[in-house]
Amino acid sequence: MASERTICRSDVLAALDEKMSGLYGELRQSYGRGSDRNQLKRYQRQFLAARNDCGRDSECIKGAYLDQIGVLEAQIERNNRMSER
């Protein structure tokens, strides 16, 4: 895919990919099995489709990653607050 080649050729995009992947893994693991985990998988597939629609547009790809990172970080923060109660 054009977007994946663009990511591999860019240190910035590759770093964003690694960060997003780590956050996704952390959140996925925290959900265990069940509907939350399935919903996360669906949301991640939507992100990947949107990212891939960017083609070779590195700014579009960067924006998609920044959006997804923000969503994942917010969800992790919500989960952490809920577990503290």
Phi, psi and omega in degrees: 000145181299319182295320180293321176295320179296319179296316181295334181272357183237123177298321181296310181293322178296321178294319177296321178298316179296317180297313180298318180299317179296317179295317179299315179298318179298314181292317180300316180294324182291337181277341183064227178249146176140191187293324179299318180293318178295321177296319177299317179299316178298317180296320179295321178296322177296318177300313182298321178296316179295317178298316181293331176295342179290340181061236182263006182284099186295327178291323176296315179298315180300316179298320178298317179295316181298320177298312183294319178300316179299317179296313181295318179297319179295320180292320177298317179298317178298315179298320179296319179296320181292325182284341179281345183282000000 
